[in-house]
Structure formats: C-alpha cells, structure tokens
Amino acid sequence: MDDNKLTKFLTSAKLNGYSSGNAYSKGKIAGTLEFSFKDGKLKYADIYSGTVSFIGQETVFDNNIPQWGMVYYGAILDDSYDSKEVYDFLRGALRTMPESLPLRGKDVFSNNKFTYKNASEGDIGHFMGYEEIEEADNVIYEMHYSGGYIL
C-alpha cells in the first residue's frame, strides 16, 4: 500500500472514529470496544479496553490482509479531572490531525482551559509518539503510541 493511499484512508477513518464521538460497539474480545470503517477493500479497526487508563490497537486491512497498525496506551493522570471533559477536549484535538501524517492531533491545540501537545518521530511506515494534555503546565493526561507498516 502506498503512503498517499494510506494517509488519505486513515484521515477519513479517524475522522469517523473516536474523534467524531461515534459510538463504539462491544468488541469480539471480552472487555473491549471496537470501531470499524470501510471504503472499498480497505478497512480500519480500532479496538481498545479501559476508560481512565486504556490500551488499544488500530489496524488497516487491504482486502482483509493487515497492512498497517498502531498500538497505544494512555491515562488521565489526575483523578480530580472529569474524564468526559478531558476526552471531549481530546476528540476536538484529534480532529485537527495533519493529513500528511494522520496519527493523532496536530502539534499543539488549545481551548480556554486545556492545551494538547503531540510529538512523533518517523513517518507513516515506522513511527513512535507521545501526546499530552495540560492545564496550566500541569500534565493531566498522556498517551504513548507506535506503529507502522505490517509486512
């Protein structure tokens, strides 16, 4: 799969997935939630477990063959914050993802309360990254992610 085809598809899939607020279905594996998006022979699947802290995996399939994937782990670090408020803000940040590298949100996104920061290394074929949400320079949420092409 070429990079342009993948990034275009990932952008559409992710904008229709978690960042959209669309509901996830009960996953095939006990304790998981799952979202899928299809466009022709391409399919995106996001499967995760947890709420305040969570772990998950995104996979892109071409004709039912896994081509690309990303794993992630994150958590709200300060339990005094309302998870709905934090995750609603996160969804807004994720909708700003750069189309050239649609892994997570853009480098910095802010509203009147929170600031989202994202940094990644590599390219769509092999990458790792870290995102966080701060309030007044206090990190209240973080997530680590990595992935790339599956050969």
Secondary structure, DSSP 8 states (H G I E B T S, - for coil): --HHHHHHHHHHHHHHTGGGT---EE-SSTT-EEEEEEETTEEEEEEEEESSEEEEEEEEEETTEEEEEEEEEEEES-TTS-HHHHHHHHHHHHTT--TTS-SSS-SEEE-SS-EEEEEEEEETTEEEEEEEEEETTEEEEEEEEEEEE--
